[in-house]
């Protein structure tokens, strides 16, 4: 390989690293504040798979909390990933749905949730090692 090709090769490798798709998969431990109630500890498990037909990455997720607003193992619905952002919905025990958005930054997921009545709060997760 000619020495003039090395900088081009290095640039291509760096570009590949920079545009690599973020990986949300893992177990995430987090917290959110429920207005007028208090802090709710959360465990979010995100799994990654591949669609057999399209070969696209597909995520599934389950959630558990300590205050009992979700049944342990509640599945996320309507998961959409664009870049480093994930949006989703999930049911709570009264039958209503929560909508949420999380942004992946290194080993952290930061975002918020909202319900149909207008209550909302921030949530933050750290990836479990």
Order of alpha helices (4+ residues) and beta strands (2+ residues): alpha-beta-beta-beta-beta-beta-beta-beta-beta-beta
